[in-house]
């Protein structure tokens, strides 16, 4: 054989050995063999050991508490049952497919709620999971997937009677044995007469709200709920929890009125939830109503939405001017856009006596659905109808719905503006889960002052944070405590709306869902004493300190109930403003009355308006008056004017003028003149506008005008009188022959003054007489001629 052949054979043998070795390892790791070891078994690190092998495990035993045990939380449960109200007109007919798929749900699961610690600690202190170090054998020594029995306590049902598709809620606490290991399971099953509401899956969390203690899977077809524990149970002890699950009558088994056993089975062992059982009443169908509404949570498609049905005119009568109005009563809900549909047809009863709309026609586009701006109310006018109508729409929650949350919706049916019928529909959100929930929680407020003393009569509004709706109020008693019941486990805002007398309102306090223990939460809120401020302004009314009497500062006093408690000096640098701060508003529970006064200021009177002080001072005034005197020989020359102007000067500056005449008796005065300016006395003087022909003199405030009349001058005789020239005879040859003097009357020669204008006046008179005579003559001639 060649070397090349030997090499090939050697490589083949090595590969065969390696293949065999890997096959052995694989077979060992996938072996289904489980070894049960007693206390004498010795297990080595390589997996071998010696001892007695236990071939048969004892049947597990279940520990239960008598179902008649007193329920300490009955009060809260009663409140829950009162709030879990479904539609009174007709039972919701939600889909009831028995083969619903398993749904994942992490939003509505909580951690363990009740502690059953072996240490004997007080179990009323809320959830407790004790972390310990377990010195157990290697996990490989235990059978993974072992059925673990749990201990059931505080078991109860929410209702004792159901009908049709109604449900009841089984509630119970449970504790897990310390022997439970990761992968172990507990199976909870229902009797034949009961069904789970639907298939679903949820987690049970540790107190941190994040670590999963166990997973729970509800399978409706097999009527089972299986808990599978995680590795959390390997490192923790005294684990306890709580489960709520909704059950209903199995219609395949129960179709008549009978009492159904209220019980479950734990790993095949029966545990009674309610010894009186559940009374089942078969549904009688819809009542003989003409208008009704129902709703249900769409768990299969969107469990944060509710589907509503409004059914109208089952009797199919002629009804005129029909208007349907709907409003969402619960806070935090709104209509789903585009979800509205309106159908009309004939109402008929089916085989189960429920109304159904036959031959429906979609008439949505024929009607206008008016939705308000807040998207929580609508109206639709159907007009005149004679057929049956159905309105279907969806409502969504703006917050995750909590188990046991009740959603209210109001609807009315009007004809010709008159209400024919109305209904309040309530839909209960229900989820199987691993925490106590529903309207089972309380919130207590401890109200105190800064010293820790309790304060009574504080009023608070409790606001659900997710919806911003007020769910109730709390008023503290003499011990400073107040409690509200029937709350969901959610976040709340505590808002003080009225503080005790003498205290200020506290800021809002947030109580988170994590603050609630098994049944409630407590918040301590401190109020501070009420304080106030007194402030005011000093006002001066003294014509801007005209007289210079204003002081540099004043003193304002603060009085509490009439007694001076503080004083303050106020100056111009403070803008004459003052304030007293951090003043107690109350004393011995009574409000303090604060007032202010002022120390007297010389020359001023003080008035108080509220906390403002006004100082009044009337400035001094003077009067300037005088007389005008004429020295003109009683106006001999007639040049005295009818009036003159007198000017008033203050410190040399003209400030006023006045006309003076004979009607004033040539007297004048200037009244109400300021005596001071900037604290200094004003000097007043008078002047006069110049008067032609007169000279003016002022004496104090009196004025004299002087005028001297003129005297005519004596005529003067010329020094060299001239002799008249002798008349010249004209050279034209014409001689003037003097006429002889005709003796007539004798005239006396008397000297007369020269006549000035008399002759011309006589001539004019003569001409006038001639003209008058001529006119008369013409009149006479004209008359005789005619």
LINLIN-V603503 format. One record per residue. N is the residue number from 0. RES is the residue in one letter. PHI is phi in degrees with one decimal (999 if undefined). NEAR is the number of other C-alpha atoms within 10 Angstrom. Layout:
N RES PHI NEAR
N RES PHI NEAR
This chain:
0 X 999 5
1 X -76.1 6
2 X -59.8 8
3 X -64.4 8
4 X -69.0 10
5 X -61.6 11
6 X -60.4 10
7 X -64.0 10
8 X -65.4 12
9 X -61.8 10
10 X -64.4 11
11 X -64.1 11
12 X -66.9 11
13 X -63.9 10
14 X -66.3 12
15 X -65.3 10
16 X -63.3 10
17 X -63.0 10
18 X -62.9 11
19 X -66.3 10
20 X -62.1 11
21 X -64.5 10
22 X -64.3 10
23 X -65.2 10
24 X -62.9 10
25 X -65.0 10
26 X -65.0 10
27 X -65.7 10
28 X -70.1 8
29 X -106.5 8
30 X -69.7 8
31 X -87.3 8
32 X -77.7 7
33 X -122.9 11
34 X -107.7 13
35 X -98.2 16
36 X -120.0 18
37 X -88.9 12
38 X -67.3 7
39 X -91.9 11
40 X -73.4 13
41 X -109.1 14
42 X -114.1 15
43 X -93.3 9
44 X -69.5 8
45 X -88.2 6
46 X 92.7 9
47 X -98.2 8
48 X -173.6 13
49 X -135.9 11
50 X 144.9 12
51 X -87.7 13
52 X -90.2 12
53 X -87.4 10
54 X -89.6 8
55 X -138.2 7
56 X -93.3 7
57 X -65.3 5
58 X -65.4 6
59 X -64.6 11
60 X -109.9 13
61 X -104.7 16
62 X -105.2 13
63 X -125.7 16
64 X -110.0 13
65 X -49.9 16
66 X -63.8 18
67 X -87.2 14
68 X -57.0 11
69 X -61.8 10
70 X -93.0 13
71 X -70.0 9
72 X -109.2 11
73 X -59.7 12
74 X -60.8 12
75 X -66.1 19
76 X -65.6 21
77 X -61.1 15
78 X -63.6 17
79 X -62.3 23
80 X -63.2 18
81 X -69.8 13
82 X -85.2 17
83 X -82.5 21
84 X -111.2 15
85 X -100.0 21
86 X -58.7 19
87 X -81.6 15
88 X -80.4 17
89 X -157.3 20
90 X -71.1 20
91 X -59.0 21
92 X -111.9 13
93 X -77.0 14
94 X -55.1 13
95 X -126.1 10
96 X -64.7 12
97 X -74.7 15
98 X -112.1 12
99 X -68.8 15
100 X -71.5 14
101 X -70.0 16
102 X -113.7 16
103 X -80.8 13
104 X -147.0 14
105 X -110.4 13
106 X -81.4 13
107 X -125.1 19
108 X -117.1 23
109 X -123.3 26
110 X -80.6 28
111 X -58.7 28
112 X -110.3 27
113 X -122.5 26
114 X -94.5 24
115 X -123.4 22
116 X -58.1 17
117 X -70.4 10
118 X -75.1 8
119 X 79.5 8
120 X -67.7 11
121 X -62.9 10
122 X -80.7 13
123 X -87.1 12
124 X -90.3 11
125 X 103.5 15
126 X -63.1 20
127 X -150.2 23
128 X -127.3 21
129 X -85.6 15
130 X -87.9 14
131 X -133.0 11
132 X -101.8 10
133 X -93.6 11
134 X -96.0 7
135 X -88.8 9
136 X -69.3 9
137 X -59.2 9
138 X -56.9 11
139 X -66.1 11
140 X -86.6 15
141 X -115.3 14
142 X -82.4 14
143 X -67.4 15
144 X 88.4 15
145 X -71.3 15
146 X -68.9 19
147 X -110.1 23
148 X -80.4 24
149 X -113.9 23
150 X -95.2 19
151 X -101.1 24
152 X -138.3 21
153 X 53.2 20
154 X -78.5 26
155 X -166.5 25
156 X -116.8 23
157 X -76.1 19
158 X -136.8 20
159 X -107.8 17
160 X -148.3 16
161 X -134.9 19
162 X -146.1 17
163 X 56.3 18
164 X -94.0 17
165 X -69.5 19
166 X -125.6 21
167 X -128.5 23
168 X -116.3 23
169 X -88.9 21
170 X -123.0 22
171 X -161.8 21
172 X -93.9 23
173 X -144.5 23
174 X -127.9 21
175 X -99.1 20
176 X -65.0 17
177 X -64.1 15
178 X -77.9 11
179 X -64.9 25
180 X -125.2 23
181 X -56.8 19
182 X 95.5 17
183 X -66.6 21
184 X -132.5 24
185 X -132.9 21
186 X -107.6 20
187 X -111.0 21
188 X -128.1 25
189 X -107.9 22
190 X -70.9 16
191 X -59.9 14
192 X -77.5 16
193 X -120.2 23
194 X -129.6 25
195 X -72.0 27
196 X -62.9 27
197 X -166.1 26
198 X -79.4 24
199 X -166.4 23
200 X -133.2 19
201 X -150.7 24
202 X -111.0 26
203 X -109.6 28
204 X -104.7 23
205 X -73.7 22
206 X -56.9 17
207 X -73.5 10
208 X 75.4 13
209 X -121.6 12
210 X -79.6 14
211 X -83.6 20
212 X -86.9 23
213 X -156.4 26
214 X -103.4 17
215 X -123.1 23
216 X -125.1 21
217 X -99.5 25
218 X -115.0 24
219 X -61.8 23
220 X -58.7 14
221 X -91.6 14
222 X 56.3 19
223 X -130.3 21
224 X -125.2 23
225 X -113.0 20
226 X -94.8 23
227 X -120.4 23
228 X -85.7 24
229 X -95.4 18
230 X -69.5 15
231 X -58.6 19
232 X -72.5 24
233 X -74.4 19
234 X -120.2 15
235 X -132.3 17
236 X -124.1 23
237 X 52.3 20
238 X -84.0 27
239 X -138.1 24
240 X -163.4 27
241 X -145.2 25
242 X -131.3 23
243 X -116.4 24
244 X -143.5 20
245 X -93.0 20
246 X -127.8 22
247 X -144.6 21
248 X -68.0 27
249 X -79.0 16
250 X -63.4 14
251 X -73.4 10
252 X -110.7 11
253 X -121.7 17
254 X -135.6 14
255 X -142.5 12
256 X -75.8 12
257 X -162.1 13
258 X -100.0 17
259 X -97.5 20
260 X -60.6 19
261 X -91.4 24
262 X -149.4 21
263 X -133.6 19
264 X -124.0 15
265 X -108.4 23
266 X 51.1 19
267 X 91.1 13
268 X -102.2 14
269 X -76.3 16
270 X -127.7 21
271 X -82.0 20
272 X -88.6 23
273 X -143.8 20
274 X -65.2 13
275 X -82.8 14
276 X 74.1 18
277 X -123.5 21
278 X -82.8 17
279 X -105.6 21
280 X -119.9 18
281 X -60.9 16
282 X -69.1 19
283 X -99.5 12
284 X 82.7 16
285 X -76.8 15
286 X -76.1 14
287 X -81.4 11
288 X -102.7 14
289 X -96.0 15
290 X -153.4 22
291 X -156.5 27
292 X -144.3 26
293 X -146.5 24
294 X -148.2 27
295 X -153.4 23
296 X -77.1 23
297 X -84.7 16
298 X -61.8 18
299 X -73.9 14
300 X -106.5 8
301 X -153.4 10
302 X -74.9 16
303 X -101.3 18
304 X -125.2 21
305 X -119.6 22
306 X -98.4 19
307 X -114.3 21
308 X -122.9 17
309 X -114.5 20
310 X -112.5 23
311 X -130.3 23
312 X 60.2 21
313 X -64.2 24
314 X -80.0 16
315 X 53.0 16
316 X -87.8 12
317 X -80.4 10
318 X -127.3 16
319 X -105.7 15
320 X 49.4 14
321 X -83.1 20
322 X -130.5 19
323 X -106.6 20
324 X -121.2 18
325 X -136.9 20
326 X -144.1 20
327 X -90.2 21
328 X -73.6 17
329 X -71.1 18
330 X -74.6 18
331 X 86.5 18
332 X -129.0 23
333 X -151.4 19
334 X -75.4 22
335 X -82.7 16
336 X -57.3 11
337 X 76.3 8
338 X -91.0 11
339 X -77.1 14
340 X -141.7 17
341 X -123.5 21
342 X -127.3 17
343 X -130.1 22
344 X 177.4 19
345 X -111.7 19
346 X -80.2 23
347 X -136.2 15
348 X -94.1 14
349 X -87.3 11
350 X -65.8 8
351 X -97.0 10
352 X 70.6 13
353 X -97.3 17
354 X -70.9 19
355 X -140.8 17
356 X -91.2 19
357 X -89.0 13
358 X 48.7 11
359 X -70.1 16
360 X -118.9 13
361 X -77.9 14
362 X -119.5 12
363 X -56.4 14
364 X -71.4 9
365 X -88.3 9
366 X -132.3 13
367 X -100.5 11
368 X -95.1 18
369 X -92.6 13
370 X -104.8 16
371 X -71.2 11
372 X -65.7 8
373 X -84.8 10
374 X 58.5 15
375 X -134.7 19
376 X -157.3 19
377 X -145.2 18
378 X -134.4 17
379 X -140.4 17
380 X -96.6 16
381 X -89.2 19
382 X 76.3 13
383 X -86.2 14
384 X -126.3 17
385 X -138.3 16
386 X -117.2 17
387 X -81.3 24
388 X -130.0 25
389 X -138.5 23
390 X -114.0 18
391 X -122.7 16
392 X -155.6 18
393 X -117.1 21
394 X -125.6 21
395 X -114.3 20
396 X -95.4 20
397 X -89.0 14
398 X -144.8 12
399 X -62.9 12
400 X -68.5 21
401 X -102.2 21
402 X -59.3 23
403 X 87.0 23
404 X -72.3 20
405 X -105.8 21
406 X -111.3 23
407 X -109.5 19
408 X -142.3 22
409 X -116.8 17
410 X -140.3 21
411 X -135.1 19
412 X -125.0 21
413 X -118.3 18
414 X -133.4 18
415 X 52.2 13
416 X 67.8 11
417 X -107.6 11
418 X -71.4 13
419 X -86.6 13
420 X -160.7 14
421 X -149.0 17
422 X -152.9 18
423 X -109.5 20
424 X -100.7 24
425 X -123.2 23
426 X -114.3 23
427 X -100.3 22
428 X -84.7 21
429 X -129.4 25
430 X -139.4 25
431 X -72.0 28
432 X -160.9 27
433 X -106.0 27
434 X -153.8 26
435 X -78.5 28
436 X -151.1 27
437 X 84.7 27
438 X -83.6 26
439 X -113.0 24
440 X -106.3 24
441 X -123.0 20
442 X -134.1 22
443 X -113.2 17
444 X -112.5 21
445 X -104.7 20
446 X -105.8 27
447 X -147.3 21
448 X -92.1 16
449 X -67.2 11
450 X -91.7 9
451 X 93.2 11
452 X -74.8 12
453 X -67.3 17
454 X -122.5 23
455 X -93.4 20
456 X 66.5 19
457 X -88.2 24
458 X -114.2 20
459 X -127.0 23
460 X -98.1 20
461 X -103.1 24
462 X -115.3 19
463 X -73.5 22
464 X -64.8 18
465 X -68.3 17
466 X -113.3 17
467 X 61.2 13
468 X -103.5 16
469 X -76.4 16
470 X -101.5 16
471 X 168.2 14
472 X -128.7 17
473 X -129.9 22
474 X -121.4 19
475 X -77.3 22
476 X -93.9 17
477 X -58.4 11
478 X -86.3 14
479 X 79.2 20
480 X -110.9 22
481 X -154.5 22
482 X -134.8 17
483 X -118.5 17
484 X -114.0 18
485 X 73.1 23
486 X -99.1 24
487 X -78.5 25
488 X -81.7 28
489 X -152.7 17
490 X -82.9 18
491 X -132.6 25
492 X -104.2 20
493 X -101.7 25
494 X -118.4 20
495 X -76.7 22
496 X -105.8 13
497 X -147.7 16
498 X -89.4 20
499 X -59.4 19
500 X -56.2 19
501 X 93.8 19
502 X -129.9 21
503 X -94.1 17
504 X -66.0 19
505 X -79.4 17
506 X -72.0 12
507 X -59.6 14
508 X -119.8 15
509 X -98.4 17
510 X -109.2 20
511 X -82.7 14
512 X -60.7 14
513 X -68.8 14
514 X -75.9 16
515 X -82.4 20
516 X -89.0 19
517 X -60.0 21
518 X -139.1 22
519 X -169.2 21
520 X -138.8 19
521 X -132.4 17
522 X -130.2 16
523 X -103.1 12
524 X -124.6 19
525 X -106.6 21
526 X -105.4 22
527 X -96.1 15
528 X -63.0 17
529 X -73.7 18
530 X -122.6 14
531 X -141.1 13
532 X -128.9 12
533 X -112.7 17
534 X -138.4 15
535 X -159.3 17
536 X -133.1 16
537 X -92.4 22
538 X -115.8 16
539 X -103.1 17
540 X -117.4 17
541 X -142.7 17
542 X 55.2 14
543 X 56.5 12
544 X 54.8 18
545 X -57.9 21
546 X -89.0 20
547 X 70.3 15
548 X -102.2 16
549 X -65.5 20
550 X -78.6 11
551 X -73.6 9
552 X -153.1 14
553 X -132.6 17
554 X -123.5 14
555 X -106.2 22
556 X -110.1 17
557 X -102.7 22
558 X -116.0 17
559 X -109.6 16
560 X 52.1 12
561 X 90.1 12
562 X -111.9 11
563 X -68.1 14
564 X -116.2 11
565 X -151.1 12
566 X -138.4 15
567 X -147.5 14
568 X -88.6 14
569 X -121.3 19
570 X -131.3 16
571 X -64.1 12
572 X -65.4 9
573 X -91.1 12
574 X 58.5 11
575 X 56.0 17
576 X -113.3 17
577 X -149.9 18
578 X -154.4 14
579 X -122.7 15
580 X -110.1 10
581 X 52.8 10
582 X -90.0 14
583 X -61.7 16
584 X -85.1 21
585 X -130.0 17
586 X -140.3 10
587 X 55.8 8
588 X 80.6 11
589 X -114.8 10
590 X -69.4 14
591 X -82.4 17
592 X -97.9 11
593 X -102.0 20
594 X -137.2 19
595 X -129.7 22
596 X -133.7 18
597 X -135.2 20
598 X -64.9 10
599 X -58.0 13
600 X -114.4 16
601 X -58.5 10
602 X 83.9 12
603 X -127.2 17
604 X -109.4 13
605 X -112.9 16
606 X -128.0 14
607 X -117.9 14
608 X -124.6 10
609 X 68.3 12
610 X -108.9 18
611 X -100.7 18
612 X -118.0 21
613 X -120.1 16
614 X -107.1 19
615 X -113.0 17
616 X -141.5 19
617 X -90.4 14
618 X -63.5 20
619 X -68.9 13
620 X -127.3 11
621 X -133.4 13
622 X -126.3 12
623 X -112.8 16
624 X -140.8 13
625 X -160.5 18
626 X -130.3 17
627 X -96.2 23
628 X -114.3 16
629 X -104.0 17
630 X -114.1 15
631 X -143.9 18
632 X 54.3 12
633 X 57.3 11
634 X 57.3 14
635 X -57.4 12
636 X -88.9 13
637 X 65.6 10
638 X -108.6 14
639 X -65.4 18
640 X -74.3 12
641 X -76.0 9
642 X -155.0 14
643 X -133.1 17
644 X -115.9 14
645 X -106.4 22
646 X -107.3 17
647 X -105.5 21
648 X -115.9 17
649 X -111.9 17
650 X 50.7 13
651 X 84.5 12
652 X -108.1 12
653 X -64.1 14
654 X -123.4 11
655 X -159.8 12
656 X -142.2 16
657 X -153.1 14
658 X -86.3 14
659 X -125.3 19
660 X -138.4 16
661 X -63.1 12
662 X -65.9 9
663 X -91.4 12
664 X 59.5 11
665 X 51.3 17
666 X -119.1 17
667 X -148.8 18
668 X -155.3 14
669 X -121.7 15
670 X -102.8 10
671 X 50.6 10
672 X -89.4 15
673 X -60.1 16
674 X -82.4 19
675 X -133.7 18
676 X -139.0 17
677 X 54.6 13
678 X 82.7 13
679 X -115.3 11
680 X -68.8 14
681 X -90.5 17
682 X -98.8 12
683 X -101.9 20
684 X -137.6 18
685 X -127.8 22
686 X -135.9 18
687 X -133.3 20
688 X -63.7 11
689 X -55.9 13
690 X -115.1 16
691 X -59.0 10
692 X 85.4 15
693 X -129.1 17
694 X -111.7 13
695 X -113.9 18
696 X -130.4 14
697 X -115.1 15
698 X -127.1 11
699 X 69.2 12
700 X -109.2 18
701 X -99.1 16
702 X -125.4 20
703 X -118.4 16
704 X -109.0 19
705 X -118.6 15
706 X -140.9 20
707 X -99.4 14
708 X -67.6 13
709 X -90.5 8
710 X -102.3 6
711 X -66.0 5
712 X -81.2 6
713 X -73.5 6
714 X -63.9 6
715 X -108.1 6
716 X -83.3 7
717 X -61.9 7
718 X -75.7 6
719 X -129.1 6
720 X -67.8 7
721 X -99.0 7
722 X -90.3 6
723 X -62.5 6
724 X -76.5 6
725 X -72.9 6
726 X -61.7 6
727 X -95.0 6
728 X -81.1 10
729 X -62.4 9
730 X -92.4 7
731 X -83.9 6
732 X 87.0 7
733 X -84.1 8
734 X -101.6 9
735 X -92.9 8
736 X -100.0 6
737 X -65.7 6
738 X -79.6 6
739 X -71.7 6
740 X -72.0 6
741 X -97.4 6
742 X -70.7 6
743 X -143.2 6
744 X -66.1 6
745 X -93.3 6
746 X -108.5 6
747 X -83.3 6
748 X -86.9 6
749 X -127.0 6
750 X -79.3 6
751 X -125.5 6
752 X -72.1 6
753 X -60.6 7
754 X -84.4 7
755 X -122.8 7
756 X 94.1 8
757 X -70.4 9
758 X -63.8 10
759 X -63.2 10
760 X -67.7 9
761 X -66.4 11
762 X -62.0 11
763 X -65.7 10
764 X -65.3 12
765 X -62.6 12
766 X -59.7 10
767 X -64.0 11
768 X -65.1 12
769 X -60.0 11
770 X -64.8 12
771 X -66.1 11
772 X -63.3 11
773 X -60.6 11
774 X -65.9 11
775 X -64.1 12
776 X -60.8 12
777 X -63.0 10
778 X -66.0 12
779 X -64.6 11
780 X -60.4 10
781 X -63.5 10
782 X -68.7 9
783 X -70.3 7
784 X -65.8 7
785 X -70.9 5
